[in-house]
Amino acid sequence: MLAAVYEKTGVPADVLSVRSIKRPDVGAGQVRVKVAFSGINPTDVKFRGGRTTRPIDGFQVPHVDGSGTIDAVGPGVDLTRIGQRVWVLLAAHESKWGTAAEWAVVNQDRAIPLPDSVSFELAATLGVPAVTAANCVLGDGPVSGLDVLVAGGAGAVGSCAVQLARWQGARVAATVSGSAKAEIARQAGADYVVNYRDTDAISQLQTWSTKVARIIEVDLAANLDIDLAVAAPGATIVTYAAPGEDPVLPTRRLMTAGVCLRFMLLYTLPAPLLAAAIEVVRAALVADVLQLPSIQVFALTDIVAAHQAQEAGPIGRVLVELPQ
């Protein structure tokens, strides 16, 4: 099969190539997916760039997310799954077989049934962003009737979080860094959008609410002052990324407000919580809640350009289309 691979970590042009490799065998409890689209996440390019402690076993096929059709199953998997359209999660996590190939082999619970109404393009954008958002929004209980603030409401996780929170009955505000991203957050369903770079961003948000019960945070160090200015007593701040310096926590302010900080990383999320978040995304797809974001689509042979596009920090998602 054709696959993108790297044998060492480094910059895209130095380490990525496309070549023919043996199609992977299907083990017990696994399914083989004929990949339609492979989604690229920030963690995919970080892993390729060297931010991983897992040694490369000969070669690595990158990317954890994707979409396609199951064409083979291993022992212990229901044969009726053959022919099933699926979205794929965590393929390259602790495995050499990512989705940047004509076929991928994953554990059966990482290939989630896809409604016929959902395109393979949308399906390939789910995975890490949507499941992360589901845990962030609902992992601490229902949000119906609550005020929810999503930092980075135009990002991959943030946009999903806005959509899921609105679907679940929350009133939602989002922070963004410009007018184009503000429009994305509004289209996702945000009731109120603020440019966090505005000098009066805090007062703008306080006009909207000072009783925010759930805050979905992409950069705790940069945004903690904003978060505490609008948090309700007993609010929960859920942070899923750490793009900059580690925060210095104002312990007394946090204690006085009774604010709870929760940190989550999808790759280490306990299995029951992961399954619950996947179920939220599955239900959202059935309810036709999640929108297709802006996408850039690259051929597999353009894998270097695809990784460079992801590293440039795109608005929207970067996908790789596999030959059919």
Order of alpha helices (4+ residues) and beta strands (2+ residues): beta-alpha-beta-beta-alpha-beta-beta-beta-beta-alpha-alpha-beta-alpha-beta-alpha-beta-alpha-beta-alpha-beta-alpha-beta-alpha-beta-alpha-beta
